Amino acid sequence: MDHPGEPLSGSAAVIVLHFEEKLLPKAFDLRDRLDQGERLNDVDIAFLNQLLGQVHNLQTLAHSEPKIQRFAAGVVSLYHELTRAALINQGGASNDTG
């Protein structure tokens, strides 16, 4: 994920750091498992719910911190990728990206 090279405000820096150290590694691991055709379990669903809440926080912050808008857009894209792959693995959507 790209993030700004310039210093961020304290709250923005903490949120970005939380994503980089905790949420993104878990999200990438989940993406790898979904790419192998695995289905979500209860822990995965709880994580996606947590990630969604943090994505909302990040988007709100991006309005006041334009320097992290690109980072926020990348996280939103990753969340969409995860949920789409999970839906496909559950048999609820076609694999076409159309």
C-alpha positions in Angstrom: 0.0 0.0 0.0 1.3 3.4 -0.9 1.3 6.0 1.9 2.5 9.5 2.0 6.2 10.3 2.4 5.5 13.5 4.3 4.8 13.4 8.1 1.2 12.9 9.1 -0.7 14.3 12.0 -0.6 12.2 15.1 -4.0 10.5 14.7 -3.4 9.8 11.0 0.1 8.3 11.7 -1.4 6.0 14.4 -4.2 4.8 12.1 -1.8 4.2 9.1 0.6 2.4 11.4 -2.2 0.2 12.8 -3.1 -0.7 9.2 0.4 -1.5 8.2 1.3 -3.5 11.3 -1.9 -5.3 12.1 -4.7 -5.1 9.6 -2.9 -5.3 6.2 -0.8 -8.4 7.0 -4.0 -10.2 8.1 -5.8 -9.0 5.0 -3.1 -10.1 2.7 -3.0 -13.5 4.4 -6.8 -13.8 4.0 -6.5 -12.8 0.3 -4.0 -15.6 -0.2 -6.3 -18.1 1.4 -9.3 -16.8 -0.7 -7.2 -17.0 -3.8 -6.7 -20.7 -3.1 -10.5 -21.2 -2.9 -11.0 -21.3 0.8 -14.2 -20.1 2.4 -14.6 -17.6 5.2 -14.9 -18.9 8.7 -16.3 -17.0 11.7 -12.9 -15.5 12.6 -12.5 -14.3 9.0 -16.0 -12.7 9.0 -15.2 -11.0 12.3 -12.0 -9.7 10.9 -13.8 -8.3 7.8 -16.3 -6.6 10.0 -13.4 -5.0 12.0 -11.6 -4.0 8.8 -14.8 -2.4 7.4 -15.1 -0.3 10.6 -11.5 0.8 10.3 -11.9 1.5 6.6 -14.7 3.9 7.5 -12.5 5.6 10.0 -9.7 5.8 7.4 -12.1 7.3 4.8 -13.3 9.9 7.3 -9.7 10.8 8.2 -8.8 11.0 4.5 -11.2 13.9 4.1 -9.2 16.0 6.6 -5.8 14.4 5.7 -5.5 14.6 1.9 -2.1 13.1 2.1 -3.6 9.7 2.9 -6.3 9.6 0.3 -4.3 7.3 -2.0 -3.6 4.9 0.9 -7.3 4.9 1.9 -8.3 4.2 -1.7 -5.9 1.2 -1.8 -7.4 -0.2 1.5 -10.9 0.2 0.1 -9.9 -1.6 -3.0 -8.4 -4.4 -1.0 -11.6 -4.8 1.1 -13.6 -5.0 -2.1 -11.2 -7.6 -3.5 -11.6 -9.7 -0.3 -15.3 -9.6 -0.2 -15.7 -10.3 -3.9 -13.3 -13.4 -3.6 -15.2 -14.6 -0.6 -18.5 -14.3 -2.4 -17.2 -16.2 -5.4 -15.8 -18.9 -3.1 -19.2 -19.2 -1.5 -20.7 -19.8 -4.9 -22.6 -16.5 -4.9 -21.1 -14.7 -7.8 -19.5 -15.4 -11.2 -15.8 -15.1 -11.6 -16.2 -12.5 -14.4 -14.7 -9.1 -13.6 -16.7 -7.6 -16.5 
